[in-house]
Amino acid sequence: MRVVGGALAGRLLQSPRGTATRPTLDRVREALFNVLARRVPGAVVLDLYAGTGALAIEALSRGARRADLVDRDRRASSVVRRNLANLGLADRATVWTLPAERAVERFAAAAFDLVFLDPPWADGVAPPVRQSLHRLLQPDGLAVVEYEAPASAGDWEQGGLVVMDQRRYGRTHLVFLAPTTS
């Protein structure tokens, strides 16, 4: 796995051993960041369910100002810290080892430009995260959720968000969400 664009393009990323972490494929990240190109420079990013940190690292490589990365797994958080240090990004990012449900409580007063959610596909996004996600976004912010199967737009629109776009890349589906106030 590697960084696909920006200042760090081509640099390798480490991944935790085993099958607990499923990193976003390079081609999906490239397509995602082509869609987000104008939103990334200067953005403040939250990467929930961070895994390897690939999504936030990609954003930082492409000019995001700073990122908070959250994963409940200590091994994953350790790999994220190593990836950030190896790429010289540790001063622009903070890694949190806690469940996404606790992270949305912790960041309740924050306002992010971009929020990435790539949960374990078998688990999906936890209901407390789904219900609070709109509060984490700037009025013109955007959340991107990665799924194995398409998500129901109604599931998100009940949570103060509106589906702006949906894309499919093989088995991977991306849902782009904006606060209903935007």
C-alpha positions as CSV (number, residue, x, y, z in Angstrom):
1,M,0.0,0.0,0.0
2,R,1.2,3.5,-0.9
3,V,0.3,7.1,-0.9
4,V,-1.2,7.7,-4.3
5,G,-1.1,11.5,-4.7
6,G,0.3,14.8,-3.4
7,A,3.7,15.6,-2.0
8,L,4.2,12.0,-0.6
9,A,3.0,10.1,-3.7
10,G,4.6,6.7,-4.0
11,R,5.7,6.5,-0.4
12,L,4.8,3.2,1.3
13,L,2.4,2.7,4.2
14,Q,2.6,0.0,6.8
15,S,-0.5,-2.1,7.7
16,P,-1.2,-4.1,10.8
17,R,-0.8,-7.9,10.5
18,G,-3.8,-10.1,10.2
19,T,-7.2,-9.4,8.7
20,A,-8.7,-7.1,11.3
21,T,-7.7,-4.0,9.2
22,R,-8.9,-3.7,5.6
23,P,-7.2,-0.7,4.0
24,T,-8.9,1.3,1.3
25,L,-7.5,0.1,-2.1
26,D,-5.1,2.5,-3.8
27,R,-7.4,2.9,-6.8
28,V,-10.4,3.7,-4.6
29,R,-8.4,6.3,-2.7
30,E,-7.2,7.8,-6.0
31,A,-10.8,8.1,-7.3
32,L,-12.0,9.4,-4.0
33,F,-9.4,12.2,-3.8
34,N,-10.1,13.1,-7.5
35,V,-13.7,13.8,-6.4
36,L,-12.5,15.8,-3.3
37,A,-9.6,17.6,-5.0
38,R,-10.8,21.2,-4.4
39,R,-11.9,20.4,-0.8
40,V,-8.6,19.0,0.6
41,P,-6.1,21.9,0.6
42,G,-6.2,23.6,4.0
43,A,-8.9,21.1,5.3
44,V,-9.2,19.9,8.9
45,V,-9.8,16.1,8.7
46,L,-11.2,13.5,11.0
47,D,-10.5,9.8,10.1
48,L,-12.8,7.6,12.1
49,Y,-12.1,3.9,11.9
50,A,-8.6,4.9,10.7
51,G,-7.0,1.5,10.3
52,T,-3.7,2.3,8.7
53,G,-4.4,6.0,8.5
54,A,-4.3,5.9,4.7
55,L,-7.3,8.2,4.1
56,A,-6.0,11.0,6.4
57,I,-2.4,10.5,5.3
58,E,-3.6,10.9,1.7
59,A,-5.4,14.1,2.6
60,L,-2.3,15.5,4.4
61,S,-0.2,14.6,1.4
62,R,-2.5,16.6,-0.8
63,G,-2.5,19.7,1.4
64,A,-4.9,19.2,4.3
65,R,-3.8,21.4,7.3
66,R,-4.2,18.8,10.0
67,A,-5.9,15.5,10.9
68,D,-7.3,13.6,13.8
69,L,-7.2,9.8,13.4
70,V,-9.3,7.4,15.5
71,D,-9.1,3.7,15.8
72,R,-10.1,1.5,18.8
73,D,-7.4,-1.1,18.1
74,R,-4.1,-0.4,19.8
75,R,-2.1,-2.2,17.1
76,A,-3.8,-0.2,14.3
77,S,-3.1,3.1,16.3
78,S,0.5,2.1,16.7
79,V,0.9,1.5,12.9
80,V,-0.8,4.8,12.2
81,R,1.7,6.6,14.5
82,R,4.6,4.9,12.7
83,N,3.2,5.8,9.3
84,L,2.8,9.4,10.3
85,A,6.3,9.5,11.8
86,N,7.9,7.8,8.7
87,L,6.3,10.3,6.4
88,G,7.1,13.4,8.5
89,L,3.5,14.1,9.3
90,A,3.4,13.6,13.1
91,D,3.3,17.3,13.8
92,R,0.1,17.7,11.7
93,A,-1.8,14.8,13.1
94,T,-3.1,13.3,16.4
95,V,-3.9,9.6,16.8
96,W,-6.6,8.6,19.3
97,T,-7.1,5.0,20.5
98,L,-10.7,4.9,21.3
99,P,-14.0,3.6,19.8
100,A,-15.7,5.9,17.2
101,E,-18.6,6.3,19.5
102,R,-16.4,7.9,22.2
103,A,-14.6,10.0,19.5
104,V,-17.8,11.7,18.4
105,E,-18.4,12.7,22.0
106,R,-14.9,14.0,22.4
107,F,-15.1,16.0,19.2
108,A,-18.6,17.3,19.7
109,A,-17.3,20.9,19.8
110,A,-15.0,20.5,16.8
111,A,-15.9,21.3,13.2
112,F,-14.2,19.3,10.5
113,D,-14.1,20.0,6.8
114,L,-13.8,16.4,5.9
115,V,-14.7,13.2,7.9
116,F,-13.8,9.8,6.6
117,L,-15.6,6.7,7.9
118,D,-14.3,3.3,6.8
119,P,-15.7,0.9,9.4
120,P,-15.2,-2.8,9.4
121,W,-17.7,-3.8,6.7
122,A,-19.4,-6.5,8.9
123,D,-20.0,-3.9,11.7
124,G,-20.9,-0.7,9.7
125,V,-21.1,2.7,11.3
126,A,-22.2,2.5,14.9
127,P,-25.7,4.2,15.5
128,P,-24.3,6.8,17.9
129,V,-21.8,7.9,15.3
130,R,-24.5,7.9,12.6
131,Q,-26.7,10.1,14.8
132,S,-23.9,12.6,15.8
133,L,-22.0,12.8,12.5
134,H,-23.7,16.0,11.3
135,R,-22.5,17.9,14.4
136,L,-18.9,17.2,13.6
137,L,-19.0,18.9,10.2
138,Q,-18.5,22.5,9.2
139,P,-21.7,23.8,7.5
140,D,-20.0,23.2,4.1
141,G,-18.2,20.1,5.3
142,L,-18.4,16.6,3.8
143,A,-18.4,13.1,5.2
144,V,-17.4,10.1,3.1
145,V,-18.5,6.6,4.2
146,E,-17.1,3.5,2.7
147,Y,-19.3,0.4,2.5
148,E,-19.2,-3.0,0.8
149,A,-22.8,-2.7,-0.2
150,P,-24.7,0.5,-1.0
151,A,-26.1,2.4,2.0
152,S,-29.7,3.5,2.2
153,A,-29.9,7.2,1.8
154,G,-32.8,7.3,4.3
155,D,-30.5,5.9,7.0
156,W,-28.3,9.0,6.8
157,E,-30.9,11.7,6.0
158,Q,-32.6,10.9,9.4
159,G,-29.3,12.0,11.1
160,G,-29.1,15.6,9.9
161,L,-27.3,14.7,6.7
162,V,-28.2,14.6,3.0
163,V,-26.6,12.2,0.5
164,M,-24.8,14.4,-2.1
165,D,-23.3,11.6,-4.2
166,Q,-22.7,7.8,-4.3
167,R,-20.0,6.0,-6.2
168,R,-19.1,2.4,-6.7
169,Y,-15.6,1.0,-7.3
170,G,-15.9,-2.8,-7.6
171,R,-17.2,-4.0,-4.2
172,T,-16.5,-0.7,-2.6
173,H,-19.3,1.9,-2.3
174,L,-18.7,5.5,-1.3
175,V,-21.4,7.7,0.1
176,F,-20.8,11.5,0.2
177,L,-22.8,13.2,2.9
178,A,-23.3,16.9,3.7
179,P,-25.1,18.6,6.7
180,T,-28.7,19.4,5.8
181,T,-27.9,23.1,6.7
182,S,-25.5,23.4,3.7
